[in-house]
Amino acid sequence: MAKKLAENLTNLRKEKGLKQTDMALLLKINNRQYQRYESGDSDPKLDTLIALADYFDVSLDYLVGRTDEK
């Protein structure tokens, strides 16, 4: 899950023209923690996953790589 999640987070963020620091501020976490999400070194908690899916307007299944359908 971590690899596909990391890939999807990176792609979705870049599609919106945002920096990792922008995402960290949005999620109210430190920048290093967000970097760990995108590198696959850490998995977000469920509430963070939900916030990300809502922000990017994608399903949780898409975000974590269970489907290719947004």
C-alpha positions in Angstrom: 0.0 0.0 0.0 2.7 2.5 0.9 4.4 2.5 -2.5 1.1 3.1 -4.4 -0.1 5.6 -1.8 3.1 7.5 -2.0 3.0 7.6 -5.8 -0.6 8.7 -5.9 -0.1 11.5 -3.3 2.9 12.8 -5.2 1.0 12.8 -8.5 -2.2 14.4 -7.1 -0.2 17.1 -5.3 1.8 17.9 -8.5 -1.4 18.0 -10.6 -2.7 20.8 -8.3 0.7 22.6 -8.5 1.3 22.3 -4.8 4.5 21.9 -2.8 5.0 19.4 0.0 5.0 22.3 2.5 1.6 23.3 1.2 0.2 19.9 1.9 1.7 19.8 5.4 0.1 23.1 6.2 -3.2 21.9 4.9 -3.1 18.8 7.0 -1.7 20.6 10.0 1.3 18.3 10.3 5.0 19.1 10.0 6.7 19.0 6.6 8.9 16.0 7.4 5.9 13.9 8.2 4.3 14.7 4.9 7.6 13.9 3.1 7.5 10.5 4.8 4.0 9.9 3.3 5.3 10.6 -0.2 8.4 8.6 0.2 6.5 5.6 1.5 8.3 5.6 4.8 5.1 6.3 6.8 1.4 5.6 6.3 -1.1 8.4 7.2 -3.7 7.7 9.9 -7.2 7.0 8.7 -8.4 10.6 9.4 -5.6 12.0 7.4 -6.3 9.6 4.5 -9.9 10.7 4.5 -8.9 14.4 4.5 -6.5 13.7 1.6 -9.2 11.9 -0.4 -11.7 14.7 0.3 -9.2 17.4 -0.7 -8.2 15.7 -3.9 -11.8 14.5 -4.6 -10.8 10.9 -5.0 -11.9 7.7 -3.3 -9.9 6.1 -0.5 -9.5 3.0 -2.7 -7.9 5.1 -5.4 -5.6 6.9 -2.9 -4.2 3.7 -1.5 -4.0 1.9 -4.8 -6.8 -0.5 -4.6 -8.3 0.8 -7.9 -7.3 3.0 -10.8 -10.7 4.7 -10.8 -10.7 8.0 -9.0 
